[in-house]
């Protein structure tokens, strides 16, 4: 299974990613192994989507990172999770 995930970090920073090993990837983010996410630790998962195909997961991640309508719809869908921290 391939996962597209949204993380919420310090200062309400959002990060979008994809992986086939969710536990390890979250651990990597929280241990500072990713330069893009290191300054905003700790991270927690606030949203997940599962895909059988890695290509589908990569496509969805790309769409979310473009900050267009897909991003706006997702942010509206998980708004309470983002506020509650």
C-alpha positions in Angstrom: 0.0 0.0 0.0 1.2 3.5 -0.8 0.2 6.4 1.4 -0.3 10.1 0.8 -0.1 11.8 4.1 -0.5 15.3 5.6 1.5 16.2 8.6 0.9 19.0 11.0 3.9 20.5 12.7 5.1 23.4 14.8 3.5 26.8 13.9 0.7 24.9 12.2 3.0 24.0 9.3 1.6 21.5 6.9 3.7 18.9 5.0 2.5 16.6 2.2 4.3 13.4 1.3 3.9 9.9 0.1 5.5 6.6 1.3 5.0 2.9 1.4 6.2 2.7 5.0 4.2 5.2 7.0 5.7 4.4 10.5 9.3 4.8 9.3 8.6 7.9 7.3 6.9 9.7 10.3 9.8 8.6 12.5 12.3 10.0 9.9 10.4 13.4 10.0 10.4 13.5 13.8 14.1 12.5 14.0 15.0 15.4 11.8 16.2 13.3 8.8 14.4 15.5 6.3 15.8 19.0 5.9 12.4 20.3 4.8 10.6 19.2 8.0 13.4 19.3 10.6 12.7 22.9 11.8 9.0 22.3 12.5 9.2 19.1 14.6 7.3 17.4 16.2 5.0 16.2 13.4 1.7 14.3 13.6 -0.4 12.8 10.9 -3.7 14.6 10.4 -4.8 12.9 7.1 -4.1 9.8 5.1 -5.1 8.4 1.7 -4.2 4.9 0.6 -3.4 3.8 -2.9 -2.6 0.4 -4.4 -0.4 2.1 -7.1 2.7 4.1 -6.3 2.0 6.2 -9.5 -1.5 7.1 -8.2 0.0 8.2 -4.8 2.7 10.3 -6.5 0.1 12.0 -8.7 -2.1 12.8 -5.7 0.9 14.1 -3.7 1.8 16.4 -6.7 -1.7 17.8 -6.9 -1.8 18.6 -3.2 1.6 20.3 -3.3 0.4 22.6 -6.2 -1.8 24.3 -3.6 -4.8 24.5 -6.0 -8.4 23.3 -5.6 -7.3 19.9 -4.3 -5.4 21.6 -1.5 -8.2 23.9 -0.7 -10.8 21.1 -0.6 -8.6 19.0 1.6 -7.9 21.8 4.0 -11.6 22.5 4.3 -12.3 18.8 4.9 -9.7 18.5 7.8 -10.1 22.0 9.2 -11.0 20.9 12.7 -7.9 18.7 12.9 -5.8 21.6 11.9 -7.3 23.9 14.6 -7.2 21.4 17.5 -3.5 20.7 16.9 
